[in-house]
Amino acid sequence: MLADLTWPEAGARAAAGAILAVAVGATEQHGPHLPLSTDTDVAAELCARLVAVRPDVLVGPAIPYGASGEHAGFAGTLSIGQAALELLVVELCRSATATFDRILLVNWHGGNIEPLRRAEGLLRSESRDVRVYLPRFDGDPHAGRAETALQLALAPDRVRGDLAAAGDTRPLSELLPLLRAGGVRAVSANGVLGDPAGATAAEGAALLDRVGADLIDRTRRWWPDVAPERTGT
């Protein structure tokens, strides 16, 4: 973890070619049964899986706020909006590339995708080696079976299973125009898009394995070289 190092240790890791990975999540409602940190939790877990197999990766502190305006009206949602997230990522990566040659942003919130893509395009136009990982998976769009299973695999004590209930179960393609016009509140009173019923920790662990393997494979295609050994903590 980058935050555990001293500046000379961080410099030594950077000189050895370390990749800096940063989880990009959100603090937003995930129905009445999942914690507000769900997106950040999953992104951080993916970074942890990457660093477990790649000795040339350092994990920076996660970004716990994102563009979550579509979840306005649900208590606890803290959104900084698309423009602020884009600026934050641009300035963070400009600073980070003063130390690290390669930056990986690992995202788990759909509302972050557009500002992350714009930030990546700008940073790469400045000849900075920045990549954004945007996972793809089948399942309910938000706080449904997939994300409930993920949290059951990560931290089952944080899932309020007795409060889990279906929300709007229509396909995302049908919901998108309504979501863009009125946010999640317009289609789901409890904030769920999908149905968490039947979610299990085993299902969540299998999904983490699939997405984690994809992240590792994608990162190796972007940056195939691996530092031979760790330096520092």
N, C-alpha and C positions, 0 to 999 in steps of 0.2 A: 504494500500500500504506500503510495507516494507520501501521504500525510505522516507516516511513521518515520520517514527518513529525515536526516539532516541535509542541509544544502550541499555539503561536499559529497555525501552519499548519493544524492539525486544527480549531481554532476557526474559522478563516476558511472552511474547506470546509463545516463544519457550518452556519455562518451563511448560506452560499449554498444550503443545502438538501440537502446530501449524504446519500445512503443508505449505511448501513454494512452490508456483506455479510460474513457469517462462515461459512466452511465447517465443517460438523460431520461428522466422520468416525469412525474407530476405529483401534485398534492390535490387530489380531486375525489369527489364522491364515487364510490363503487358499490352502490346499492346499500341496503341496510345491514348487510352481512359481511362486507369486506372492508379492510382499513383504507384510509385515504392514501396511504403510501404504496398501494399495490403496484402501480406502474414503476415506481422507483425501485421497489423490492425486486421485481422480476429483472429489470435492467441490470441491477447490481449483481444479482445471481449469475447472469450471463457473463458479466465481466469476471466474476470469480472463477467460473468454469474455464474461461479462456486463459487466465493467468495460471491455472493449475496444470495446463499442458504446454504453455509457452513460456520458457524462462526469460524471454526478452520483453515481456509485458509488465508494465507497472499500472496499477489502478489508481486513478485520481479520485478525489471526493466527488460523489454523485451530484448532479444538478437536480434538486427535488421539486423545482417549479417549472411549469411549462405553459403552453398555450391551451388553456382549458376553458375557454369562454363558453363552449357548448354545454358546460356543466353548471353554469351560473344558476343561482336559485336553490342550490343544494348546500346546506350548511357545511362549512369546513373546506370547501373548494377554494384554493388559492391560485389564481391564474395571473401570469404576467403578460399574456398576450403574445401574438406572433411577432410583432415588431421588436418587442423587448427581448424575446427569446433569441431571435436572429442576431440582434446586436450583442447579447451576452455571449453567444457561441462564437461569433466572429472575434470579439475582443479577447475572450478566453484563449482561443486557438492562436491568435496573433501573439499573445504573451507566451503560451506554452511552446510555440515553435522557436522561441529564443533559446530554449533548453533542449527540446526533443524534436527530432527530425520527422517523426511520424506520430500522427494523432488519430485515434479511433473513437468515434462517438457511437455508443450503443443505445438505441432508443427503444422504448416500449409504449409510447403513447401516440395514438393516431393523430391527435391534434398538433403534434410537434413536427409532423413529416414535412409540410411545406416550408416552414421557416428553416428547418435543418437542411433541406435541399438547397435553398437559396444561399444559406451561409456556406455550405460546402462548395457551391459553384464559385462564390466570390473568393473564398480562401484558396481554392485551387487555381483560380485565375491569377492569384498573387504568388504562384509557384510554391504554395505550402502543401505538404503531403498530408491532407486531411481526408478521412473517409468516414462515411456515415453508414452504420448497419441498421437496416430497417427490416425486421423479421416479418415473415409471412406465415400464417397458420390458419387452418380451418377451424371454425367454431363461432360461437356467439360473439358479437362485436364488443360488448362491454359488460363486465360483471356477471356474465352468464356462466355456463358450465366450464368453459376453458379457463377463465381467470379464477374461478372458484377452485378448480382442481389445482391450479398452480399454487395458490395460497395454501391449500391443504398440504401440498408437498413441501412448501417452504416453512410455514409456521401455522400448523393446524390450530394452535391455541388462540390465534388472532381471527379465526373465522367464526362468525356468529351463525352457526348452522341453523339454529331454531328460527332465525329471522330471514333466512333465504327464501326468496319468492320470485316467481317469473315476472318479467316486465313485458315490454313490447317484443314479441317474437317474430315480427315480420322480417324478411330478408333485408340486409343493409342497403341493397340497391333500391329497395322501395322506400326505405326510411330516410335516405340521404337528403332528398329535397326538403323534407319536413325538419330534419335536424339542422340544415343550413338556415332555414327560415326562423325556427323558434327554439333551437337547442333541444337537449334531451328532455327537459321539462314538458315540451310540447307533445311528446309521444309516450313518456313513461313517468308515472307518478313516483315510483320508487327508485328511479335512476338506473334500472337494469334494462339492458337491451339483449334479450335472450332469456334462458331459463337455467338456473344453476342446479336444478334437480338432477340427481344421479352422479354429480361430480365426486371423484375420489382422489386421494393422494397418489395412488398408483398411476392414474390417468395424467395427473399433473406432472409426476416425475418423468413419465414417458414423453410428454410434450417438451419439458425442459431438456431432456436428452436430445430430442430431434432438433430443436432450435439451437441449443448449445453446439451441437455437431456442425450445424450449418454455419454458425458464426465462426467456429474454428476453421472450417474449410474455406470460407470466404476470406478470412484474414490471411490465411496461408497463400491464397491466390494473389492477394494484394501485395503481401510482403512475405516471400517464402523463406527468407533467411532467419535463422534462430540463433541468438547469442549462446555460446557454449556453456556458460555458467552464470549464476547470479552474483551480484556484488552488493553488500549491504544487507539491510533488513528485508 
